[in-house]
Every structure is written in structure tokens, then in C-alpha cells.
């Protein structure tokens, strides 16, 4: 509790010195590279990964951020107020190191590899945060970020709130009698669909929502042809909002493959915000709940409000 009060004082006064003192002895973090990283100062943190940024804001640590990547779309203040270091898979080492960071938190999968190699050899602690698309993986992500920042108590608070959301989601999911078959389509390229298989965020969010992935014969993303689409028999197509590049319902219904499936027959197309749906951050359970009631409208009155929307604010100090 003393440490929490110290952090509260720091946030109120805006002084950086207390943050450095809290890490003076160094905090050891075991990251996704199976390495132990010593973090001594979090006063100037760069966040690479929308979920990491969202967690940092949920923990009340936005004042420590000196840079974020383009996937840091929530809260909107992140990209509005902080320098942008680029897209997480196309990061420039110069852009990151030019901000004089004392800590770099990067989601697993950030790149390119050449940039990550440079950042690893720089004299700045680089913590690679594991990206595991599961309930346990989400909780561990929150705890690891909180530990790296020296706010374990806040991280446990947020983890408990998200855990409560996930428990409520499981109860809602148990009411599903017949899972619908959902196909997540990232894009249509020259008439061919880029579709999510297993071991993807899309696959896990579909399952969290109480549905079944219509694709069950490969991992990752793959471009599939019309015959494969018809054979998969999807009931619903799910996609994400990508501005002008967003997949449109009419394009799906008119597609030769989807035209022969229940998707076109029932006009079943759902699109949602990308970070919200696939980010696997603090709002993931709420996103799965929203997807679930879109898939199963009869559950709309049974979902209720998720507790973390009310309790997460208590985790900021």
C-alpha cells in the first residue's frame, strides 16, 4: 500500500524522480524471448503494440509514455498526445531511440527483425511482451506490463477486473445451444479471401463469443479459393473496420464462393473495430460479449454490463 501511495503522489505532482527511485534496485522481467531483463527506470517508456498502450493507460501510467506505435488507437489520446514511432511491424530503430527512452515495451511479433536486433543491442531495456491469444495469456500480459512498470498491485487490480469480465462471458457463452460457424475474412484480394485459421486472435475471439471457426484445417492466415469457402459452410462472415480498405458486405454477398453459403442467403456480415476485436487488451471480454450478442441476439438482455467498465478506474492508483 505504501508503494501505491507513493505512485499516487508521483502522478499527482508529475515528478519523474520517484519513478526512478522505485526502480533504483532494478526490476527483473522474464519476457517472450525467455530472457530476464532488468528495468531500472520507466520515466521514458515507449510502447509498441496497441494492447500494451491500452494496459498502460488503464494502469494510470500515461505520463510515463514518450512514444507509441500506430496500433495504439485506444484511448484516442495516445496517438493524439504522444509521438508516433510507426507501425509495429515496420518500426524504425532511429525513431524509437531518438526519443531517448529508458524502457521499450514491445508486443511479440514487432519488427522488422533488423530493427528489433538493433534495439536489443542498444543500452535500453527491451521487454518483449508475449502475445498469447487466450484468457490466461491476456491476464499474464497485464501482469507482465504492470510488473515491468513497478506497479504490481495495480496490475493485479486490473487483472481481477478483467478476470471478472471473462467469468461473466463464460456464463453468457454457456447459454449458447448451437454454435454458429464464423469465418473471419481480413480481405478479398483479387476475389480470393484472406481467412483466419487456428492460433490467431480472430480464432480465439470467435470461440470466446461462443461460436466456431468455420476454418479448422490450418493455422494462421491463408488465402483460400471458392471451393474451400463453400466447403467450410460459414454462417457468418466477420471482419474488421479498416477505413477505405474495409471489407464491404455487398462484396461478400456477391462473391462466387460466399454466394453459395448461408452467409449470402442470410445476409450475415459483421464488422467491428480492429483493436477492440483482436487486440487482446483489457476490453477483450467486452468485445467478445458484443460479438456474441450480434451472433445470438437472444442473449442481448442476458449479457449485462461488464464489471471492469466500472472497476478498472480504481486500478489507476
HUVENPE-V601648 format. One record per helix or strand of 2 or more residues. SS is the DSSP state (H for helix, E for strand). FROM is the first residue (numbers start at 1). LEN is the number of residues. Records with the same first field share a line. If there is no record, write none. Layout:
SS: FROM-LEN  FROM-LEN
This chain:
H: 2-12  17-6  50-9  62-3  77-5  93-5  113-9  135-14  152-22  201-8  226-7  243-3  249-6  258-3  262-5  274-5  284-12  297-3  308-9
E: 27-4  36-4  45-4  65-4  103-5  125-5  181-9  192-5  212-2  221-4  236-6  269-5
